[in-house]
Every structure is written in C-alpha cells, then in structure tokens.
Amino acid sequence: MSTSTTLATPPGETVRDPLLEAVRGGVTVYDLGRPFYAGMPQSPNHPAYTHTLPRRHGDKVRPDGGSAANDMLVMGTHVGTHIDALAHVSQDGLLHGGADAAAACVGGRYPEHGIHTVAPMVCRGVLLDLPAALGVASCEPGYEITPADLDRAVREQGTEVEAGDVVLIRSGWGGRFSDPDRTVYIGSESGVPGVGEAGAYWLAERGVRAAGADTIAFECLAPGQGHSVLPAHRVLLVESGVYIIETMNLEEAALHGVHEFTFVLSPLALFGATGSPVRPLAIVGRSAEAAGEADRRG
C-alpha cells in the first residue's frame, strides 16, 4: 500500500522535485569508499580481492575490427569498503531477532537476514570526527572511543544524532590505509582505535540505521588481539539490528568540515549473502559546504 500523499497543484504552476532542484543548484559529492586492488589491506578472516582479465583486447577480433575485454573478480564480501548484513554475526547460536543461526541458513544462503534485505539508503548522515573533538591528529592504537567521546564530538560539532541516521565514526586511522606496509592499517600487533561495547550501545540507543568507521573492523582492537572478540558487532548487528560499514574513507569530508550530509549507499543485491562491497557517498549543497569550511577555519 502506498503511503505517499498527492497535493493539488494550482493551475499554471509546475511542480518541481525539491531533491532535483537541490541537485541542479549544485552539490559536492564526497566518495567515502576505498579503491579495490590486489594486495589492499583487509581482514585476514576473508578471501582476498583478486582481479583478472579472462579476455583481453585482441584475443578475439570481430570482422569489423572491434574487440572487447572483460573481467573476473574473486573476493570476500567483507573486503574493502563494505556493509555487513544481519546474517554476518551470531551470538550463542542466534542472529538478530532470536533467529536460529543454523536454521536461518538455507542452501548456503540466508533468505531472511541476507544483504539483499538491506534497502538502499538515502538519508541523513552524520560524521563524528573524534580526533578533532579530542584535539589530536589521530586516535592512538587500541584506543576505545567511549560514550563521553561521542557526546563531546556531538557537542563540539553541533550535530545531534537522530533516529534513522547513518553515523560515521572517524578515528583518523584511515590515514594509514595507503601505507606501503599493509600491516600498519590492519593493526593486528599495534591495536586499532574504535568504538567499544559502551559506544555501540550509545549508537543503538539513538536508533541509528547504520554505523560506519574508517577501520577494517568497527571495533576497538586491543594490541596483539586481532579480531578475537567483537562486542560492538554483537551489540549492533545481533542485539540492535544496526548495519555496520567498514574500511571507509572519511578523510576528505573531515578535512572540509563536512559533519552533516545526505548519505547514499546501496548494497549489491547478493541473495542470501552476509555482506556486500559498497561505494558510499556524502552529498552536500554548495552553501552547506561553504558553511562547513567556515566552521573548520574557525
């Protein structure tokens, strides 16, 4: 059943889509996704990204001289910038909503909890810049981002978190993504900053739709512990039904003081899969971008 409302238009007036009008007025798009390439930093728990060309130009030439190349990709769905479906994590044998994790898997797929059930997102996005709020260049390895830290970022930025928002947590760790030594970004030995259990509850209590971070795992990872425990995943995915987005590029938006924006993301409709690679976007009007720049300059 449709829930839309149709309003009468006065004679002679043209109805204009406000979203289209805003786009026509000029917008700036911030790409929040990372490039996919062989050897990129990734969690060791997932199959690596591999790209090859089964057919190259010249392998087959048409009578008119035309030729084509095509690709084959092999990768895990939790490699690079990606979103977790509710099927990704279970706790004590249960998925979100109390579903039995074993029974929910039918023929190697999750019909009720798979990534194909995640609707495209066009909603309000909020970037919480923790290093800026804490007065540091980047959060320290293994630093736990607490509810007090999140409150401080909200207060200093003036961006309240509302129900239905997508909230992106910048720790500053994303600056290590391009380090020639990929282990620096992975941080297995050093530890990685991130939201802990209490911070995850802070997000869930505010009714966010999804939460993202600039690290491989949306977690505070202790030095030398790797992915041994994932309490934020449990709180968000299993207990609260909040989707998680990882390995995001939040540096440019933060640099320009963009803390509130239209967030756009659409997972691939991979039936029954536990996650999907994505290329999320933050979109702001030119006037809003100018205001953000002014705030950043103080």
Buried (B, 14 or more C-beta within 10 A) or exposed (E): EEEEEEEEEEEEEEEEEEEEEBEEEEBBEBBBBBEBEEEBBBBEEBEBBEEEEEEEEEEEEEEEEEEEEEEEEEBBBBBBBBBBBBBBBBBEEBBBEEBEBEEBBEEEBBBBBBBBBBEEBBBBBBBBBBBBBBEEEBBBBBBBBBBEBBBBBBEBBEBEBEEEBBBBBBBBBBBBBEEEEBEBBBBBEBBBBBBBBBBBBBBBEBEBBBBBBBBBBBBBBBEEBBBEEBBBBBBBBBBBBBBBBBBBBBBEBBEBBBBBBBBBBBBBEBEBBBBBBBBBBBBBBEEBBEBBEEBBEE
